[in-house]
Amino acid sequence: MAQTVIIRGDVQRILAKSIIDRAPVDAVVTVKEGTRSLDQNAKLWAMLSDIARAKPEGRTMSPEVWKAAFMSALGYEIVWQPGIEGAPPFPAGFRTSKLSKSQFADLITFVMAYGDRHGVQWSDGAVQ
């Protein structure tokens, strides 16, 4: 049976160790940083919407396209797919849900710095 433990302190660390001690031969253990939080995700989308409304550098792009632009600028792989029946290409291959909390924090910092440089007025929920 698979078990997941989120290590928030000593109690969870002890539990994780005891699970490993009881694990059968050939069991696989993976330890990784947790992925982005729902609060981080909400903050990013508010910021992307603020940037889309501000149209910095005269760019009229949806929040989704801004997200792809920022992910690409940070070096995350973006794949452009041809649109259906003559529609314009669309970005694919990026998933912020796969980013760790620290990677997501870096993305938010990058978006915030860009917006600040271009005079974006942040909505109440975007920048805290």
A tleap script that builds the chain and sets N, CA, C and O, in Angstrom:
source leaprc.protein.ff14SB
mol = sequence {
  NMET ALA GLN THR VAL ILE ILE ARG GLY ASP
  VAL GLN ARG ILE LEU ALA LYS SER ILE ILE
  ASP ARG ALA PRO VAL ASP ALA VAL VAL THR
  VAL LYS GLU GLY THR ARG SER LEU ASP GLN
  ASN ALA LYS LEU TRP ALA MET LEU SER ASP
  ILE ALA ARG ALA LYS PRO GLU GLY ARG THR
  MET SER PRO GLU VAL TRP LYS ALA ALA PHE
  MET SER ALA LEU GLY TYR GLU ILE VAL TRP
  GLN PRO GLY ILE GLU GLY ALA PRO PRO PHE
  PRO ALA GLY PHE ARG THR SER LYS LEU SER
  LYS SER GLN PHE ALA ASP LEU ILE THR PHE
  VAL MET ALA TYR GLY ASP ARG HIE GLY VAL
  GLN TRP SER ASP GLY ALA VAL CGLN
}
set mol.1.N position { 0.839 -1.177 0.000 }
set mol.1.CA position { 0.000 0.000 0.000 }
set mol.1.C position { 0.890 1.249 0.000 }
set mol.1.O position { 1.811 1.352 0.811 }
set mol.2.N position { 0.621 2.188 -0.898 }
set mol.2.CA position { 1.368 3.442 -0.984 }
set mol.2.C position { 0.958 4.351 0.161 }
set mol.2.O position { -0.211 4.398 0.543 }
set mol.3.N position { 1.925 5.069 0.702 }
set mol.3.CA position { 1.655 6.006 1.783 }
set mol.3.C position { 2.384 7.307 1.499 }
set mol.3.O position { 3.521 7.306 1.027 }
set mol.4.N position { 1.725 8.405 1.788 }
set mol.4.CA position { 2.319 9.723 1.614 }
set mol.4.C position { 2.364 10.410 2.969 }
set mol.4.O position { 1.387 10.380 3.717 }
set mol.5.N position { 3.480 11.021 3.284 }
set mol.5.CA position { 3.636 11.762 4.528 }
set mol.5.C position { 4.144 13.151 4.164 }
set mol.5.O position { 5.145 13.288 3.462 }
set mol.6.N position { 3.455 14.173 4.640 }
set mol.6.CA position { 3.922 15.547 4.465 }
set mol.6.C position { 4.668 15.912 5.739 }
set mol.6.O position { 4.074 15.958 6.816 }
set mol.7.N position { 5.948 16.167 5.623 }
set mol.7.CA position { 6.786 16.417 6.790 }
set mol.7.C position { 6.643 17.877 7.209 }
set mol.7.O position { 7.158 18.786 6.557 }
set mol.8.N position { 5.933 18.072 8.309 }
set mol.8.CA position { 5.730 19.408 8.852 }
set mol.8.C position { 6.484 19.597 10.173 }
set mol.8.O position { 6.567 20.703 10.706 }
set mol.9.N position { 7.024 18.500 10.680 }
set mol.9.CA position { 7.754 18.570 11.949 }
set mol.9.C position { 8.287 17.201 12.323 }
set mol.9.O position { 8.299 16.274 11.513 }
set mol.10.N position { 8.733 17.092 13.581 }
set mol.10.CA position { 9.358 15.861 14.050 }
set mol.10.C position { 8.410 14.659 14.038 }
set mol.10.O position { 8.841 13.544 13.741 }
set mol.11.N position { 7.135 14.863 14.354 }
set mol.11.CA position { 6.179 13.746 14.393 }
set mol.11.C position { 6.087 13.071 13.023 }
set mol.11.O position { 6.133 11.844 12.930 }
set mol.12.N position { 5.958 13.867 11.965 }
set mol.12.CA position { 5.848 13.311 10.621 }
set mol.12.C position { 7.174 12.691 10.172 }
set mol.12.O position { 7.180 11.687 9.460 }
set mol.13.N position { 8.279 13.278 10.581 }
set mol.13.CA position { 9.587 12.732 10.232 }
set mol.13.C position { 9.772 11.347 10.858 }
set mol.13.O position { 10.275 10.434 10.204 }
set mol.14.N position { 9.369 11.190 12.114 }
set mol.14.CA position { 9.443 9.893 12.796 }
set mol.14.C position { 8.535 8.883 12.099 }
set mol.14.O position { 8.927 7.734 11.893 }
set mol.15.N position { 7.321 9.308 11.734 }
set mol.15.CA position { 6.398 8.417 11.024 }
set mol.15.C position { 6.997 7.947 9.709 }
set mol.15.O position { 6.935 6.762 9.383 }
set mol.16.N position { 7.574 8.868 8.957 }
set mol.16.CA position { 8.173 8.506 7.669 }
set mol.16.C position { 9.296 7.493 7.860 }
set mol.16.O position { 9.412 6.536 7.095 }
set mol.17.N position { 10.113 7.702 8.870 }
set mol.17.CA position { 11.197 6.755 9.152 }
set mol.17.C position { 10.655 5.378 9.513 }
set mol.17.O position { 11.208 4.362 9.093 }
set mol.18.N position { 9.573 5.340 10.291 }
set mol.18.CA position { 9.018 4.042 10.678 }
set mol.18.C position { 8.406 3.321 9.480 }
set mol.18.O position { 8.473 2.094 9.400 }
set mol.19.N position { 7.818 4.058 8.560 }
set mol.19.CA position { 7.274 3.451 7.338 }
set mol.19.C position { 8.412 2.844 6.528 }
set mol.19.O position { 8.286 1.737 6.004 }
set mol.20.N position { 9.518 3.567 6.426 }
set mol.20.CA position { 10.684 3.056 5.688 }
set mol.20.C position { 11.240 1.808 6.372 }
set mol.20.O position { 11.613 0.847 5.700 }
set mol.21.N position { 11.296 1.817 7.702 }
set mol.21.CA position { 11.814 0.651 8.434 }
set mol.21.C position { 10.963 -0.598 8.187 }
set mol.21.O position { 11.488 -1.711 8.206 }
set mol.22.N position { 9.664 -0.429 7.957 }
set mol.22.CA position { 8.759 -1.561 7.718 }
set mol.22.C position { 8.588 -1.891 6.233 }
set mol.22.O position { 7.914 -2.860 5.886 }
set mol.23.N position { 9.187 -1.100 5.375 }
set mol.23.CA position { 8.996 -1.281 3.926 }
set mol.23.C position { 9.575 -2.608 3.457 }
set mol.23.O position { 10.622 -3.042 3.938 }
set mol.24.N position { 8.892 -3.246 2.517 }
set mol.24.CA position { 9.406 -4.510 1.976 }
set mol.24.C position { 10.623 -4.263 1.074 }
set mol.24.O position { 10.876 -3.137 0.645 }
set mol.25.N position { 11.349 -5.311 0.805 }
set mol.25.CA position { 12.474 -5.245 -0.126 }
set mol.25.C position { 11.949 -4.768 -1.476 }
set mol.25.O position { 10.837 -5.125 -1.866 }
set mol.26.N position { 12.714 -3.986 -2.175 }
set mol.26.CA position { 12.386 -3.419 -3.482 }
set mol.26.C position { 11.331 -2.314 -3.427 }
set mol.26.O position { 10.825 -1.889 -4.465 }
set mol.27.N position { 10.998 -1.847 -2.224 }
set mol.27.CA position { 10.091 -0.699 -2.124 }
set mol.27.C position { 10.815 0.525 -2.686 }
set mol.27.O position { 12.045 0.576 -2.676 }
set mol.28.N position { 10.075 1.488 -3.165 }
set mol.28.CA position { 10.626 2.708 -3.734 }
set mol.28.C position { 10.221 3.874 -2.835 }
set mol.28.O position { 9.052 4.015 -2.474 }
set mol.29.N position { 11.189 4.699 -2.483 }
set mol.29.CA position { 10.940 5.864 -1.642 }
set mol.29.C position { 11.319 7.108 -2.427 }
set mol.29.O position { 12.408 7.183 -2.997 }
set mol.30.N position { 10.426 8.079 -2.456 }
set mol.30.CA position { 10.707 9.346 -3.128 }
set mol.30.C position { 10.481 10.469 -2.133 }
set mol.30.O position { 9.427 10.542 -1.502 }
set mol.31.N position { 11.461 11.340 -1.991 }
set mol.31.CA position { 11.332 12.514 -1.137 }
set mol.31.C position { 11.501 13.717 -2.038 }
set mol.31.O position { 12.504 13.834 -2.742 }
set mol.32.N position { 10.523 14.618 -2.021 }
set mol.32.CA position { 10.588 15.799 -2.870 }
set mol.32.C position { 9.891 16.958 -2.181 }
set mol.32.O position { 9.075 16.767 -1.279 }
set mol.33.N position { 10.219 18.143 -2.614 }
set mol.33.CA position { 9.556 19.330 -2.093 }
set mol.33.C position { 8.099 19.312 -2.538 }
set mol.33.O position { 7.793 18.867 -3.645 }
set mol.34.N position { 7.205 19.789 -1.688 }
set mol.34.CA position { 5.801 19.861 -2.041 }
set mol.34.C position { 5.561 20.789 -3.219 }
set mol.34.O position { 6.344 21.705 -3.468 }
set mol.35.N position { 4.470 20.547 -3.946 }
set mol.35.CA position { 4.144 21.404 -5.089 }
set mol.35.C position { 3.420 22.663 -4.616 }
set mol.35.O position { 3.058 22.793 -3.447 }
set mol.36.N position { 3.223 23.567 -5.543 }
set mol.36.CA position { 2.665 24.880 -5.243 }
set mol.36.C position { 1.341 24.779 -4.488 }
set mol.36.O position { 0.588 23.816 -4.635 }
set mol.37.N position { 1.088 25.794 -3.683 }
set mol.37.CA position { -0.141 25.813 -2.891 }
set mol.37.C position { -1.280 26.451 -3.689 }
set mol.37.O position { -1.055 27.111 -4.704 }
set mol.38.N position { -2.489 26.243 -3.213 }
set mol.38.CA position { -3.657 26.864 -3.862 }
set mol.38.C position { -3.585 28.385 -3.730 }
set mol.38.O position { -3.990 29.104 -4.644 }
set mol.39.N position { -3.071 28.880 -2.597 }
set mol.39.CA position { -2.927 30.329 -2.422 }
set mol.39.C position { -1.927 30.906 -3.428 }
set mol.39.O position { -2.164 31.971 -3.999 }
set mol.40.N position { -0.812 30.204 -3.644 }
set mol.40.CA position { 0.160 30.658 -4.641 }
set mol.40.C position { -0.488 30.700 -6.013 }
set mol.40.O position { -0.303 31.660 -6.760 }
set mol.41.N position { -1.246 29.667 -6.349 }
set mol.41.CA position { -1.891 29.590 -7.656 }
set mol.41.C position { -2.880 30.737 -7.842 }
set mol.41.O position { -2.912 31.372 -8.896 }
set mol.42.N position { -3.684 30.998 -6.815 }
set mol.42.CA position { -4.659 32.096 -6.902 }
set mol.42.C position { -3.944 33.436 -7.080 }
set mol.42.O position { -4.376 34.274 -7.872 }
set mol.43.N position { -2.853 33.634 -6.345 }
set mol.43.CA position { -2.090 34.880 -6.456 }
set mol.43.C position { -1.536 35.053 -7.866 }
set mol.43.O position { -1.611 36.141 -8.437 }
set mol.44.N position { -0.975 33.972 -8.431 }
set mol.44.CA position { -0.423 34.065 -9.785 }
set mol.44.C position { -1.499 34.462 -10.783 }
set mol.44.O position { -1.276 35.349 -11.607 }
set mol.45.N position { -2.669 33.818 -10.724 }
set mol.45.CA position { -3.720 34.123 -11.701 }
set mol.45.C position { -4.255 35.540 -11.553 }
set mol.45.O position { -4.615 36.176 -12.544 }
set mol.46.N position { -4.309 36.041 -10.310 }
set mol.46.CA position { -4.710 37.442 -10.121 }
set mol.46.C position { -3.672 38.365 -10.757 }
set mol.46.O position { -4.026 39.347 -11.410 }
set mol.47.N position { -2.393 38.049 -10.567 }
set mol.47.CA position { -1.327 38.874 -11.140 }
set mol.47.C position { -1.340 38.817 -12.665 }
set mol.47.O position { -1.174 39.840 -13.329 }
set mol.48.N position { -1.536 37.623 -13.218 }
set mol.48.CA position { -1.586 37.493 -14.683 }
set mol.48.C position { -2.756 38.280 -15.265 }
set mol.48.O position { -2.639 38.878 -16.335 }
set mol.49.N position { -3.886 38.276 -14.555 }
set mol.49.CA position { -5.054 39.049 -15.008 }
set mol.49.C position { -4.761 40.545 -14.948 }
set mol.49.O position { -5.139 41.292 -15.850 }
set mol.50.N position { -4.081 40.983 -13.875 }
set mol.50.CA position { -3.706 42.398 -13.766 }
set mol.50.C position { -2.798 42.808 -14.921 }
set mol.50.O position { -2.975 43.878 -15.503 }
set mol.51.N position { -1.832 41.962 -15.251 }
set mol.51.CA position { -0.920 42.263 -16.356 }
set mol.51.C position { -1.671 42.294 -17.679 }
set mol.51.O position { -1.434 43.178 -18.503 }
set mol.52.N position { -2.573 41.343 -17.892 }
set mol.52.CA position { -3.345 41.313 -19.141 }
set mol.52.C position { -4.173 42.598 -19.288 }
set mol.52.O position { -4.272 43.148 -20.385 }
set mol.53.N position { -4.760 43.072 -18.194 }
set mol.53.CA position { -5.557 44.311 -18.249 }
set mol.53.C position { -4.681 45.522 -18.502 }
set mol.53.O position { -5.104 46.460 -19.178 }
set mol.54.N position { -3.454 45.518 -17.965 }
set mol.54.CA position { -2.555 46.667 -18.102 }
set mol.54.C position { -1.955 46.787 -19.505 }
set mol.54.O position { -1.558 47.877 -19.916 }
set mol.55.N position { -1.886 45.679 -20.237 }
set mol.55.CA position { -1.333 45.648 -21.591 }
set mol.55.C position { 0.052 46.306 -21.672 }
set mol.55.O position { 0.257 47.222 -22.468 }
set mol.56.N position { 1.004 45.839 -20.846 }
set mol.56.CA position { 2.345 46.430 -20.887 }
set mol.56.C position { 2.985 46.252 -22.251 }
set mol.56.O position { 2.747 45.257 -22.936 }
set mol.57.N position { 3.786 47.210 -22.635 }
set mol.57.CA position { 4.464 47.209 -23.930 }
set mol.57.C position { 3.465 47.107 -25.081 }
set mol.57.O position { 3.825 46.694 -26.183 }
set mol.58.N position { 2.205 47.483 -24.826 }
set mol.58.CA position { 1.171 47.422 -25.852 }
set mol.58.C position { 0.726 46.007 -26.196 }
set mol.58.O position { 0.043 45.799 -27.199 }
set mol.59.N position { 1.102 45.048 -25.385 }
set mol.59.CA position { 0.770 43.642 -25.669 }
set mol.59.C position { -0.630 43.310 -25.177 }
set mol.59.O position { -0.948 43.507 -24.004 }
set mol.60.N position { -1.450 42.815 -26.063 }
set mol.60.CA position { -2.782 42.370 -25.707 }
set mol.60.C position { -2.765 40.843 -25.726 }
set mol.60.O position { -2.886 40.214 -26.778 }
set mol.61.N position { -2.614 40.265 -24.537 }
set mol.61.CA position { -2.565 38.810 -24.424 }
set mol.61.C position { -3.448 38.381 -23.265 }
set mol.61.O position { -3.625 39.124 -22.299 }
set mol.62.N position { -3.995 37.193 -23.365 }
set mol.62.CA position { -4.807 36.638 -22.289 }
set mol.62.C position { -3.904 36.246 -21.121 }
set mol.62.O position { -2.700 36.070 -21.307 }
set mol.63.N position { -4.471 36.106 -19.913 }
set mol.63.CA position { -3.665 35.630 -18.787 }
set mol.63.C position { -2.978 34.289 -19.084 }
set mol.63.O position { -1.853 34.061 -18.641 }
set mol.64.N position { -3.641 33.417 -19.818 }
set mol.64.CA position { -3.056 32.112 -20.155 }
set mol.64.C position { -1.799 32.271 -21.013 }
set mol.64.O position { -0.813 31.561 -20.813 }
set mol.65.N position { -1.838 33.198 -21.960 }
set mol.65.CA position { -0.680 33.417 -22.823 }
set mol.65.C position { 0.430 34.115 -22.042 }
set mol.65.O position { 1.607 33.815 -22.241 }
set mol.66.N position { 0.069 35.042 -21.155 }
set mol.66.CA position { 1.076 35.656 -20.291 }
set mol.66.C position { 1.768 34.585 -19.450 }
set mol.66.O position { 2.987 34.612 -19.280 }
set mol.67.N position { 0.989 33.650 -18.928 }
set mol.67.CA position { 1.580 32.567 -18.134 }
set mol.67.C position { 2.610 31.810 -18.964 }
set mol.67.O position { 3.712 31.538 -18.488 }
set mol.68.N position { 2.264 31.472 -20.187 }
set mol.68.CA position { 3.198 30.763 -21.069 }
set mol.68.C position { 4.443 31.612 -21.325 }
set mol.68.O position { 5.555 31.084 -21.358 }
set mol.69.N position { 4.268 32.905 -21.503 }
set mol.69.CA position { 5.406 33.789 -21.764 }
set mol.69.C position { 6.355 33.819 -20.566 }
set mol.69.O position { 7.572 33.748 -20.734 }
set mol.70.N position { 5.802 33.923 -19.370 }
set mol.70.CA position { 6.641 33.945 -18.173 }
set mol.70.C position { 7.321 32.596 -17.941 }
set mol.70.O position { 8.493 32.548 -17.568 }
set mol.71.N position { 6.594 31.509 -18.158 }
set mol.71.CA position { 7.194 30.178 -17.995 }
set mol.71.C position { 8.348 30.001 -18.980 }
set mol.71.O position { 9.397 29.462 -18.628 }
set mol.72.N position { 8.150 30.452 -20.199 }
set mol.72.CA position { 9.200 30.353 -21.210 }
set mol.72.C position { 10.404 31.211 -20.827 }
set mol.72.O position { 11.548 30.780 -20.970 }
set mol.73.N position { 10.147 32.423 -20.341 }
set mol.73.CA position { 11.233 33.319 -19.951 }
set mol.73.C position { 12.073 32.734 -18.817 }
set mol.73.O position { 13.266 33.022 -18.718 }
set mol.74.N position { 11.463 31.921 -17.970 }
set mol.74.CA position { 12.190 31.288 -16.870 }
set mol.74.C position { 12.822 29.964 -17.284 }
set mol.74.O position { 13.442 29.288 -16.463 }
set mol.75.N position { 12.671 29.597 -18.536 }
set mol.75.CA position { 13.346 28.400 -19.029 }
set mol.75.C position { 12.546 27.116 -18.960 }
set mol.75.O position { 13.083 26.043 -19.236 }
set mol.76.N position { 11.273 27.198 -18.597 }
set mol.76.CA position { 10.442 26.000 -18.594 }
set mol.76.C position { 10.014 25.696 -20.015 }
set mol.76.O position { 9.744 26.609 -20.796 }
set mol.77.N position { 9.950 24.430 -20.351 }
set mol.77.CA position { 9.677 24.024 -21.729 }
set mol.77.C position { 8.253 24.379 -22.141 }
set mol.77.O position { 7.284 24.022 -21.471 }
set mol.78.N position { 8.157 25.077 -23.237 }
set mol.78.CA position { 6.880 25.432 -23.846 }
set mol.78.C position { 6.870 24.826 -25.244 }
set mol.78.O position { 7.835 24.970 -25.995 }
set mol.79.N position { 5.803 24.164 -25.585 }
set mol.79.CA position { 5.652 23.587 -26.915 }
set mol.79.C position { 4.441 24.254 -27.554 }
set mol.79.O position { 3.349 24.259 -26.984 }
set mol.80.N position { 4.641 24.809 -28.727 }
set mol.80.CA position { 3.521 25.433 -29.434 }
set mol.80.C position { 2.926 24.416 -30.391 }
set mol.80.O position { 3.629 23.816 -31.203 }
set mol.81.N position { 1.627 24.237 -30.279 }
set mol.81.CA position { 0.909 23.284 -31.117 }
set mol.81.C position { 0.083 24.043 -32.162 }
set mol.81.O position { -0.428 25.129 -31.885 }
set mol.82.N position { -0.046 23.466 -33.366 }
set mol.82.CA position { -0.877 24.143 -34.360 }
set mol.82.C position { -2.346 24.130 -33.936 }
set mol.82.O position { -2.843 23.155 -33.373 }
set mol.83.N position { -3.016 25.235 -34.221 }
set mol.83.CA position { -4.437 25.316 -33.908 }
set mol.83.C position { -5.261 24.407 -34.816 }
set mol.83.O position { -4.759 23.902 -35.820 }
set mol.84.N position { -6.495 24.209 -34.467 }
set mol.84.CA position { -7.409 23.361 -35.229 }
set mol.84.C position { -8.089 24.196 -36.310 }
set mol.84.O position { -8.556 25.304 -36.047 }
set mol.85.N position { -8.142 23.672 -37.494 }
set mol.85.CA position { -8.848 24.288 -38.620 }
set mol.85.C position { -8.448 25.745 -38.828 }
set mol.85.O position { -9.304 26.620 -38.959 }
set mol.86.N position { -7.149 25.997 -38.857 }
set mol.86.CA position { -6.650 27.326 -39.154 }
set mol.86.C position { -6.563 28.271 -37.973 }
set mol.86.O position { -6.148 29.419 -38.133 }
set mol.87.N position { -6.945 27.815 -36.790 }
set mol.87.CA position { -6.829 28.668 -35.604 }
set mol.87.C position { -5.343 28.877 -35.303 }
set mol.87.O position { -4.509 28.056 -35.686 }
set mol.88.N position { -5.017 29.961 -34.626 }
set mol.88.CA position { -3.604 30.224 -34.324 }
set mol.88.C position { -3.009 29.160 -33.411 }
set mol.88.O position { -3.739 28.459 -32.710 }
set mol.89.N position { -1.691 29.040 -33.419 }
set mol.89.CA position { -1.037 28.073 -32.525 }
set mol.89.C position { -1.327 28.401 -31.069 }
set mol.89.O position { -1.644 29.540 -30.727 }
set mol.90.N position { -1.218 27.399 -30.224 }
set mol.90.CA position { -1.463 27.592 -28.802 }
set mol.90.C position { -0.335 26.938 -28.001 }
set mol.90.O position { 0.263 25.959 -28.447 }
set mol.91.N position { -0.048 27.488 -26.807 }
set mol.91.CA position { 1.030 26.930 -25.989 }
set mol.91.C position { 0.570 25.674 -25.259 }
set mol.91.O position { -0.561 25.602 -24.778 }
set mol.92.N position { 1.442 24.705 -25.183 }
set mol.92.CA position { 1.165 23.472 -24.447 }
set mol.92.C position { 2.469 23.022 -23.802 }
set mol.92.O position { 3.533 23.560 -24.109 }
set mol.93.N position { 2.395 22.059 -22.929 }
set mol.93.CA position { 3.592 21.487 -22.363 }
set mol.93.C position { 4.081 22.148 -21.094 }
set mol.93.O position { 5.112 21.740 -20.560 }
set mol.94.N position { 3.382 23.156 -20.588 }
set mol.94.CA position { 3.781 23.773 -19.335 }
set mol.94.C position { 2.696 23.502 -18.304 }
set mol.94.O position { 1.504 23.578 -18.601 }
set mol.95.N position { 3.124 23.186 -17.098 }
set mol.95.CA position { 2.169 22.901 -16.033 }
set mol.95.C position { 2.708 23.489 -14.737 }
set mol.95.O position { 3.632 22.940 -14.136 }
set mol.96.N position { 2.143 24.585 -14.316 }
set mol.96.CA position { 2.605 25.163 -13.060 }
set mol.96.C position { 2.240 24.276 -11.880 }
set mol.96.O position { 2.842 24.396 -10.812 }
set mol.97.N position { 1.267 23.386 -12.050 }
set mol.97.CA position { 0.902 22.484 -10.955 }
set mol.97.C position { 2.034 21.528 -10.619 }
set mol.97.O position { 2.032 20.934 -9.540 }
set mol.98.N position { 2.989 21.366 -11.503 }
set mol.98.CA position { 4.136 20.489 -11.263 }
set mol.98.C position { 5.300 21.214 -10.597 }
set mol.98.O position { 6.269 20.577 -10.183 }
set mol.99.N position { 5.218 22.545 -10.489 }
set mol.99.CA position { 6.308 23.306 -9.878 }
set mol.99.C position { 6.314 23.109 -8.369 }
set mol.99.O position { 5.263 22.959 -7.746 }
set mol.100.N position { 7.509 23.111 -7.789 }
set mol.100.CA position { 7.627 23.070 -6.337 }
set mol.100.C position { 7.211 24.437 -5.787 }
set mol.100.O position { 7.067 25.403 -6.537 }
set mol.101.N position { 7.023 24.501 -4.481 }
set mol.101.CA position { 6.650 25.773 -3.867 }
set mol.101.C position { 7.705 26.841 -4.110 }
set mol.101.O position { 7.370 27.997 -4.369 }
set mol.102.N position { 8.971 26.466 -4.029 }
set mol.102.CA position { 10.022 27.462 -4.246 }
set mol.102.C position { 10.110 27.874 -5.714 }
set mol.102.O position { 10.347 29.046 -6.007 }
set mol.103.N position { 9.924 26.938 -6.639 }
set mol.103.CA position { 9.904 27.290 -8.067 }
set mol.103.C position { 8.725 28.222 -8.353 }
set mol.103.O position { 8.855 29.178 -9.117 }
set mol.104.N position { 7.578 27.938 -7.736 }
set mol.104.CA position { 6.397 28.768 -7.949 }
set mol.104.C position { 6.617 30.154 -7.353 }
set mol.104.O position { 6.190 31.153 -7.932 }
set mol.105.N position { 7.279 30.222 -6.198 }
set mol.105.CA position { 7.590 31.521 -5.591 }
set mol.105.C position { 8.499 32.333 -6.507 }
set mol.105.O position { 8.334 33.546 -6.635 }
set mol.106.N position { 9.459 31.662 -7.146 }
set mol.106.CA position { 10.335 32.349 -8.106 }
set mol.106.C position { 9.529 32.895 -9.284 }
set mol.106.O position { 9.782 34.007 -9.749 }
set mol.107.N position { 8.565 32.119 -9.764 }
set mol.107.CA position { 7.704 32.558 -10.866 }
set mol.107.C position { 6.919 33.797 -10.453 }
set mol.107.O position { 6.850 34.766 -11.209 }
set mol.108.N position { 6.326 33.776 -9.260 }
set mol.108.CA position { 5.561 34.928 -8.772 }
set mol.108.C position { 6.459 36.159 -8.656 }
set mol.108.O position { 6.062 37.259 -9.041 }
set mol.109.N position { 7.658 35.974 -8.130 }
set mol.109.CA position { 8.601 37.092 -7.997 }
set mol.109.C position { 8.950 37.677 -9.362 }
set mol.109.O position { 9.024 38.896 -9.517 }
set mol.110.N position { 9.161 36.815 -10.343 }
set mol.110.CA position { 9.488 37.247 -11.697 }
set mol.110.C position { 8.326 38.034 -12.310 }
set mol.110.O position { 8.530 39.092 -12.906 }
set mol.111.N position { 7.102 37.508 -12.158 }
set mol.111.CA position { 5.912 38.189 -12.686 }
set mol.111.C position { 5.747 39.543 -12.004 }
set mol.111.O position { 5.447 40.540 -12.660 }
set mol.112.N position { 5.941 39.578 -10.691 }
set mol.112.CA position { 5.792 40.825 -9.941 }
set mol.112.C position { 6.825 41.865 -10.398 }
set mol.112.O position { 6.493 43.036 -10.579 }
set mol.113.N position { 8.061 41.435 -10.580 }
set mol.113.CA position { 9.107 42.367 -11.016 }
set mol.113.C position { 8.780 42.935 -12.394 }
set mol.113.O position { 8.954 44.130 -12.632 }
set mol.114.N position { 8.312 42.089 -13.294 }
set mol.114.CA position { 7.929 42.547 -14.635 }
set mol.114.C position { 6.802 43.572 -14.528 }
set mol.114.O position { 6.870 44.649 -15.121 }
set mol.115.N position { 5.773 43.226 -13.770 }
set mol.115.CA position { 4.638 44.140 -13.616 }
set mol.115.C position { 5.042 45.465 -12.994 }
set mol.115.O position { 4.595 46.526 -13.429 }
set mol.116.N position { 5.890 45.401 -11.974 }
set mol.116.CA position { 6.361 46.639 -11.331 }
set mol.116.C position { 7.134 47.515 -12.313 }
set mol.116.O position { 6.957 48.733 -12.333 }
set mol.117.N position { 7.995 46.894 -13.132 }
set mol.117.CA position { 8.765 47.667 -14.123 }
set mol.117.C position { 7.868 48.345 -15.145 }
set mol.117.O position { 8.225 49.382 -15.704 }
set mol.118.N position { 6.699 47.756 -15.389 }
set mol.118.CA position { 5.800 48.278 -16.421 }
set mol.118.C position { 4.578 48.979 -15.839 }
set mol.118.O position { 3.599 49.210 -16.548 }
set mol.119.N position { 4.628 49.316 -14.559 }
set mol.119.CA position { 3.583 50.121 -13.946 }
set mol.119.C position { 2.238 49.439 -13.794 }
set mol.119.O position { 1.206 50.110 -13.778 }
set mol.120.N position { 2.227 48.121 -13.681 }
set mol.120.CA position { 0.962 47.404 -13.494 }
set mol.120.C position { 0.383 47.771 -12.134 }
set mol.120.O position { 1.088 47.758 -11.125 }
set mol.121.N position { -0.897 48.097 -12.116 }
set mol.121.CA position { -1.598 48.353 -10.864 }
set mol.121.C position { -2.154 47.014 -10.379 }
set mol.121.O position { -3.059 46.442 -10.987 }
set mol.122.N position { -1.594 46.533 -9.277 }
set mol.122.CA position { -1.995 45.218 -8.766 }
set mol.122.C position { -3.353 45.309 -8.077 }
set mol.122.O position { -3.620 46.257 -7.337 }
set mol.123.N position { -4.194 44.334 -8.321 }
set mol.123.CA position { -5.494 44.281 -7.637 }
set mol.123.C position { -5.264 43.913 -6.182 }
set mol.123.O position { -4.185 43.442 -5.821 }
set mol.124.N position { -6.251 44.121 -5.361 }
set mol.124.CA position { -6.106 43.891 -3.922 }
set mol.124.C position { -5.610 42.495 -3.592 }
set mol.124.O position { -4.801 42.334 -2.678 }
set mol.125.N position { -6.075 41.475 -4.314 }
set mol.125.CA position { -5.705 40.115 -3.987 }
set mol.125.C position { -4.407 39.650 -4.641 }
set mol.125.O position { -3.923 38.559 -4.339 }
set mol.126.N position { -3.845 40.448 -5.519 }
set mol.126.CA position { -2.706 39.969 -6.297 }
set mol.126.C position { -1.390 40.034 -5.537 }
set mol.126.O position { -0.645 39.054 -5.522 }
set mol.127.N position { -1.092 41.137 -4.920 }
set mol.127.CA position { 0.201 41.298 -4.274 }
set mol.127.C position { -0.017 41.565 -2.790 }
set mol.127.O position { -0.681 42.528 -2.408 }
set mol.128.N position { 0.548 40.702 -1.968 }
set mol.128.CA position { 0.356 40.844 -0.518 }
set mol.128.C position { 1.687 40.906 0.168 }
set mol.128.O position { 1.745 41.025 1.392 }
savepdb mol mol.pdb
quit
